[in-house]
Amino acid sequence: MRKRNNKCYGYKVCYKEENSRKYVRHFLTYTYKQAQTALNGYIRYPPKAWEDDHILVNPIWKIIPVKKREVKQGIWRECPF
């Protein structure tokens, strides 16, 4: 039986618009508490989309853990928001 590595590398606050299947990363944090704080602010005051600055229409927000593969690819070298 393989042992799962449950080490946490951080959290991503992501959104998905109404007619989309894909989650888009909006914010990157080290702790779950920071991710929840950011998410609470986004629910109250929805920000604009990254790609084209349009106002998000009925977004669905989700906190997703960062995977080891993403760390190896350099997720922490990017701009966190």
C-alpha positions as CSV (number, residue, x, y, z in Angstrom):
1,M,0.0,0.0,0.0
2,R,1.4,3.4,-1.0
3,K,1.6,6.1,1.6
4,R,0.1,9.5,0.5
5,N,2.1,12.6,1.0
6,N,-0.2,15.1,2.7
7,K,2.3,17.9,3.0
8,C,0.7,21.2,2.2
9,Y,2.6,23.6,-0.1
10,G,0.1,26.5,0.1
11,Y,-3.3,27.3,-1.1
12,K,-4.8,28.9,-4.3
13,V,-8.0,31.0,-4.2
14,C,-9.7,30.2,-7.6
15,Y,-12.9,31.3,-9.3
16,K,-15.0,29.8,-12.0
17,E,-17.6,31.8,-14.0
18,E,-21.1,30.7,-14.8
19,N,-20.5,28.9,-18.1
20,S,-16.9,27.8,-17.5
21,R,-15.5,24.4,-16.5
22,K,-12.1,25.6,-15.6
23,Y,-11.0,27.3,-12.3
24,V,-8.8,30.3,-12.7
25,R,-6.2,31.1,-10.0
26,H,-6.8,34.5,-8.5
27,F,-4.7,34.6,-5.3
28,L,-1.9,32.4,-3.8
29,T,-1.3,32.1,0.0
30,Y,0.8,30.0,2.4
31,T,-1.9,29.3,4.9
32,Y,-5.5,28.2,4.8
33,K,-6.5,31.0,7.2
34,Q,-5.0,33.6,4.7
35,A,-6.9,31.9,1.9
36,Q,-10.2,32.1,3.8
37,T,-9.6,35.8,4.6
38,A,-9.0,36.6,0.9
39,L,-12.0,34.5,-0.1
40,N,-14.3,36.4,2.3
41,G,-13.2,39.7,0.8
42,Y,-13.8,38.4,-2.8
43,I,-17.3,37.2,-2.0
44,R,-18.2,40.6,-0.6
45,Y,-16.5,42.7,-3.3
46,P,-15.9,40.6,-6.4
47,P,-12.8,41.7,-8.3
48,K,-12.3,41.9,-12.0
49,A,-11.0,39.0,-14.2
50,W,-7.3,38.7,-14.8
51,E,-7.4,38.2,-18.6
52,D,-9.5,41.2,-19.8
53,D,-10.6,43.1,-16.7
54,H,-14.3,42.3,-17.1
55,I,-16.4,42.2,-14.0
56,L,-17.0,38.6,-12.9
57,V,-20.6,37.5,-13.3
58,N,-21.8,35.2,-10.6
59,P,-18.4,33.5,-9.9
60,I,-18.0,30.3,-7.9
61,W,-15.0,30.5,-5.5
62,K,-12.9,27.6,-4.3
63,I,-9.8,27.1,-2.1
64,I,-7.5,24.5,-3.7
65,P,-4.2,23.2,-2.2
66,V,-1.0,23.7,-4.1
67,K,0.5,20.4,-5.4
68,K,4.1,19.4,-5.3
69,R,4.2,19.4,-9.1
70,E,3.2,23.1,-9.1
71,V,5.9,23.9,-6.7
72,K,8.5,22.2,-8.9
73,Q,7.2,24.1,-11.9
74,G,7.8,27.4,-10.0
75,I,4.4,28.6,-8.7
76,W,6.0,30.6,-5.9
77,R,8.3,32.5,-8.3
78,E,5.2,34.0,-9.9
79,C,3.3,37.1,-8.8
80,P,1.0,35.8,-6.0
81,F,-2.1,37.9,-7.1
